[in-house]
Amino acid sequence: MIRFHLKELIADKEFTEKRRITIGEIAKETGINRMTLSKIINHPGHSTVTDNIDKLCNYFDCRVEQLITHIKEDSDESKTSESEE
């Protein structure tokens, strides 16, 4: 599963810039739909296009590794998923 660190990046940017950062501001600056940003923040495992990842990295001036992390799923869950296909 892919884990986004968007909440952490927002908190870091707020601290650095000493101001509140809203989803609306991020949407306006990046061109990413507010609903997409909300899903990335609130729904673990949400999938998005690489263009959005690029825009977020540019906005937060960060590397991909700072924005997302791959979380290895348990082998039991993987086997269950494979058998359902």
Rosetta silent file (secondary structure, phi, psi, omega in degrees, C-alpha in Angstrom):
SEQUENCE: MIRFHLKELIADKEFTEKRRITIGEIAKETGINRMTLSKIINHPGHSTVTDNIDKLCNYFDCRVEQLITHIKEDSDESKTSESEE
SCORE:     score description
SCORE:     0.000 S_00000001
   1 L     0.000  148.519  176.720    0.000    0.000    0.000 S_00000001
   2 E   -97.978  130.061  178.450    1.134    3.559   -0.638 S_00000001
   3 E  -110.903  126.816  176.849    0.994    5.938    2.330 S_00000001
   4 E   -91.407  142.819  179.575    0.861    9.680    1.711 S_00000001
   5 L  -109.377   36.686 -175.306    2.494   12.062    4.180 S_00000001
   6 H   -65.176  -41.078  178.522    0.459   15.064    3.102 S_00000001
   7 H   -59.273  -43.459 -179.169   -0.722   15.960    6.618 S_00000001
   8 H   -65.564  -40.433  179.797    2.861   16.012    7.863 S_00000001
   9 H   -67.256  -37.348  176.417    4.038   18.147    4.948 S_00000001
  10 H   -63.057  -46.709 -179.929    1.206   20.617    5.538 S_00000001
  11 H   -60.400  -42.651  179.055    2.108   20.824    9.244 S_00000001
  12 H   -63.331  -43.266 -179.624    5.793   21.375    8.416 S_00000001
  13 H   -66.324  -39.980  177.367    4.969   24.105    5.889 S_00000001
  14 H   -61.157  -44.154 -179.846    2.618   25.796    8.363 S_00000001
  15 H   -64.013  -46.826 -178.260    5.341   25.779   11.022 S_00000001
  16 H   -63.267  -44.385 -175.837    8.024   27.063    8.650 S_00000001
  17 H   -90.900   -3.264  179.177    5.852   29.810    7.179 S_00000001
  18 L    52.695   47.234  177.977    4.097   30.572   10.494 S_00000001
  19 L  -156.987  165.952  179.778    0.660   30.525    8.893 S_00000001
  20 L   -84.470  136.290  176.543   -2.257   28.193    8.215 S_00000001
  21 L  -109.628  124.357 -179.126   -2.236   26.204    4.961 S_00000001
  22 L  -103.351  160.027  175.942   -5.660   25.170    3.658 S_00000001
  23 H   -62.900  -36.961  178.438   -6.640   22.443    1.227 S_00000001
  24 H   -60.365  -40.478  178.195   -8.189   25.183   -0.896 S_00000001
  25 H   -65.025  -45.055  179.542   -4.856   26.972   -1.114 S_00000001
  26 H   -62.153  -42.511  179.177   -3.041   23.772   -2.094 S_00000001
  27 H   -60.505  -46.042 -178.909   -5.734   23.042   -4.703 S_00000001
  28 H   -63.535  -44.785 -176.761   -5.436   26.549   -6.163 S_00000001
  29 H   -71.476  -32.834 -175.173   -1.625   26.497   -6.243 S_00000001
  30 H   -99.446  -22.357 -175.137   -1.274   22.974   -7.659 S_00000001
  31 L    82.722    8.476  177.892   -4.372   22.662   -9.842 S_00000001
  32 L   -88.001  133.468 -179.398   -5.314   19.447   -8.028 S_00000001
  33 L   -57.602  140.432 -179.944   -9.024   19.094   -7.272 S_00000001
  34 H   -57.820  -38.901  179.873   -9.940   19.673   -3.605 S_00000001
  35 H   -63.659  -39.944  177.755  -11.783   16.330   -3.485 S_00000001
  36 H   -62.699  -45.364  178.153   -8.665   14.527   -4.703 S_00000001
  37 H   -61.637  -42.040  178.998   -6.570   16.210   -2.004 S_00000001
  38 H   -61.458  -42.041  178.813   -9.169   15.313    0.614 S_00000001
  39 H   -65.625  -40.642  178.293   -9.117   11.661   -0.469 S_00000001
  40 H   -60.739  -40.968 -177.944   -5.321   11.572   -0.367 S_00000001
  41 H   -73.778  -42.152 -167.818   -5.391   12.964    3.183 S_00000001
  42 H  -103.296  -10.613 -177.438   -8.335   11.004    4.590 S_00000001
  43 L  -121.290   97.554  179.800   -8.434    7.650    2.768 S_00000001
  44 L   -54.573  135.177  178.894   -5.400    5.420    3.371 S_00000001
  45 L    86.215    3.750  179.243   -4.324    3.648    0.211 S_00000001
  46 L   -60.938  139.174 -179.828   -5.995    6.179   -2.112 S_00000001
  47 L   -99.073  141.126  175.587   -4.534    6.045   -5.595 S_00000001
  48 L  -142.223  166.215 -177.367   -3.659    9.142   -7.613 S_00000001
  49 L   -78.764  156.798 -178.127   -1.864    9.900  -10.859 S_00000001
  50 H   -64.542  -27.251  177.258    1.860   10.615  -10.986 S_00000001
  51 H   -60.576  -39.361  177.853    1.158   14.144  -12.237 S_00000001
  52 H   -66.804  -38.548  177.717   -0.456   14.921   -8.854 S_00000001
  53 H   -62.294  -43.120  178.236    2.558   13.504   -7.036 S_00000001
  54 H   -61.667  -45.552 -179.996    4.805   15.752   -9.133 S_00000001
  55 H   -62.939  -41.276  179.408    2.660   18.832   -8.401 S_00000001
  56 H   -67.474  -40.137  177.386    2.657   18.117   -4.656 S_00000001
  57 H   -61.886  -40.515  177.679    6.433   17.608   -4.620 S_00000001
  58 H   -65.830  -44.578 -178.698    6.844   20.958   -6.386 S_00000001
  59 H   -61.924  -44.907 -177.802    4.431   22.730   -4.015 S_00000001
  60 H   -89.589   -1.641 -178.496    6.090   21.368   -0.868 S_00000001
  61 L    50.981   54.851 -177.106    9.582   21.500   -2.407 S_00000001
  62 L  -132.823  168.584  174.743   10.174   17.899   -1.379 S_00000001
  63 L   -86.506  160.301  178.325   11.339   14.591   -2.781 S_00000001
  64 H   -56.074  -38.973 -178.457    8.893   11.798   -3.630 S_00000001
  65 H   -62.927  -23.771  177.836   10.238    9.833   -0.646 S_00000001
  66 H   -82.868  -22.479 -178.278    9.066   12.624    1.659 S_00000001
  67 H   -90.929  -40.152 -176.593    5.557   12.574    0.176 S_00000001
  68 E  -132.763  152.348  175.743    4.895    8.848   -0.118 S_00000001
  69 E  -135.229  140.796  174.199    6.048    5.610    1.465 S_00000001
  70 E   -87.828  125.142  177.274    5.451    2.056    0.361 S_00000001
  71 L  -107.012  117.223  179.635    4.041   -0.057    3.184 S_00000001
  72 L   -70.359  129.405  179.796    4.519   -3.764    2.645 S_00000001
  73 L   -82.401  154.248  176.937    1.293   -5.644    3.299 S_00000001
  74 L   -58.668  146.996 -179.238    1.202   -8.824    5.372 S_00000001
  75 H   -64.308  -30.129  177.653    1.695  -11.970    3.318 S_00000001
  76 H   -63.582  -41.304  178.836   -1.670  -13.304    4.574 S_00000001
  77 H   -66.734  -39.561  179.963   -3.461  -10.284    3.086 S_00000001
  78 H   -63.948  -42.657  179.825   -1.586  -10.678   -0.200 S_00000001
  79 H   -64.597  -38.794  178.295   -2.520  -14.350   -0.462 S_00000001
  80 H   -63.801  -43.663  179.713   -6.175  -13.518    0.221 S_00000001
  81 H   -63.111  -43.649 -178.794   -6.132  -10.831   -2.483 S_00000001
  82 H   -65.174  -38.658 -177.550   -4.491  -13.176   -4.996 S_00000001
  83 H   -72.500  -23.340  179.525   -6.978  -15.986   -4.354 S_00000001
  84 H   -78.224  -19.961 -176.805   -9.921  -13.625   -4.880 S_00000001
  85 L   -76.778    0.000    0.000   -8.705  -12.667   -8.395 S_00000001
